[in-house]
Amino acid sequence: MKIKYLAACLPLVFAAGVAKADAPTYEQVSEILQNNACLACHQVDTKVVGPAYKEVAEKYKDDPANAEILAKHIKEGSQGVWGAVPMPPNVNITDEDLSVVVDWLMAGAPN
């Protein structure tokens, strides 16, 4: 009986490993961040004007629905989420690049 449960769970375990391996790397996302002036206010490990990307990833990691929230904050800007300084909208980021950045954040902003 236990073998049936183990057999049923194995595909999920392998799928989780593949999903983690497919997360964008910093090398893949860094050009997007540079081209969209994100690095003027954010760094991976340190707070600049806005929070460090690692802080953002930590705050939003537990709920996959947060990907939509992050995308909206990046594209439309936000205010009051991380303090008094507003984040301006980033209307020029493409949907494809936005998706890569959000996937990277949801994966923990790996360096």
Contacts in CASP RR format, 6 or more apart in sequence:
PFRMAT RR
TARGET T0000
AUTHOR 0000-0000-0000
METHOD contacts of the structure
MODEL  1
MKIKYLAACLPLVFAAGVAKADAPTYEQVSEILQNNACLACHQVDTKVVG
PAYKEVAEKYKDDPANAEILAKHIKEGSQGVWGAVPMPPNVNITDEDLSV
VVDWLMAGAPN
20 107 0 8 1.000
23 103 0 8 1.000
23 104 0 8 1.000
23 106 0 8 1.000
23 107 0 8 1.000
23 108 0 8 1.000
23 110 0 8 1.000
24 100 0 8 1.000
24 101 0 8 1.000
24 103 0 8 1.000
24 104 0 8 1.000
24 107 0 8 1.000
25 104 0 8 1.000
25 110 0 8 1.000
26 44 0 8 1.000
26 104 0 8 1.000
26 109 0 8 1.000
26 110 0 8 1.000
26 111 0 8 1.000
28 100 0 8 1.000
28 104 0 8 1.000
29 100 0 8 1.000
29 101 0 8 1.000
29 104 0 8 1.000
32 38 0 8 1.000
32 93 0 8 1.000
32 97 0 8 1.000
32 100 0 8 1.000
32 101 0 8 1.000
33 39 0 8 1.000
33 42 0 8 1.000
33 101 0 8 1.000
35 97 0 8 1.000
36 90 0 8 1.000
36 92 0 8 1.000
36 93 0 8 1.000
36 97 0 8 1.000
38 90 0 8 1.000
38 101 0 8 1.000
40 48 0 8 1.000
40 49 0 8 1.000
41 48 0 8 1.000
41 49 0 8 1.000
41 50 0 8 1.000
41 87 0 8 1.000
42 48 0 8 1.000
42 49 0 8 1.000
42 50 0 8 1.000
42 51 0 8 1.000
42 52 0 8 1.000
42 53 0 8 1.000
42 56 0 8 1.000
43 52 0 8 1.000
43 53 0 8 1.000
44 52 0 8 1.000
44 53 0 8 1.000
44 54 0 8 1.000
44 109 0 8 1.000
44 111 0 8 1.000
45 52 0 8 1.000
45 53 0 8 1.000
45 54 0 8 1.000
45 111 0 8 1.000
46 52 0 8 1.000
47 55 0 8 1.000
49 85 0 8 1.000
50 82 0 8 1.000
50 85 0 8 1.000
50 87 0 8 1.000
51 82 0 8 1.000
53 105 0 8 1.000
53 109 0 8 1.000
54 108 0 8 1.000
54 109 0 8 1.000
56 70 0 8 1.000
56 105 0 8 1.000
56 109 0 8 1.000
57 105 0 8 1.000
57 106 0 8 1.000
57 107 0 8 1.000
57 108 0 8 1.000
57 109 0 8 1.000
58 108 0 8 1.000
60 66 0 8 1.000
60 67 0 8 1.000
60 69 0 8 1.000
60 70 0 8 1.000
60 105 0 8 1.000
60 106 0 8 1.000
61 106 0 8 1.000
61 108 0 8 1.000
64 106 0 8 1.000
66 106 0 8 1.000
67 102 0 8 1.000
67 103 0 8 1.000
67 106 0 8 1.000
70 102 0 8 1.000
70 105 0 8 1.000
70 106 0 8 1.000
71 98 0 8 1.000
71 99 0 8 1.000
71 102 0 8 1.000
72 78 0 8 1.000
73 81 0 8 1.000
73 87 0 8 1.000
74 90 0 8 1.000
74 93 0 8 1.000
74 98 0 8 1.000
74 101 0 8 1.000
74 102 0 8 1.000
75 89 0 8 1.000
75 90 0 8 1.000
75 91 0 8 1.000
75 93 0 8 1.000
75 98 0 8 1.000
76 89 0 8 1.000
77 86 0 8 1.000
77 87 0 8 1.000
77 88 0 8 1.000
77 89 0 8 1.000
77 90 0 8 1.000
78 86 0 8 1.000
78 87 0 8 1.000
79 86 0 8 1.000
79 87 0 8 1.000
80 86 0 8 1.000
81 87 0 8 1.000
93 101 0 8 1.000
104 110 0 8 1.000
END
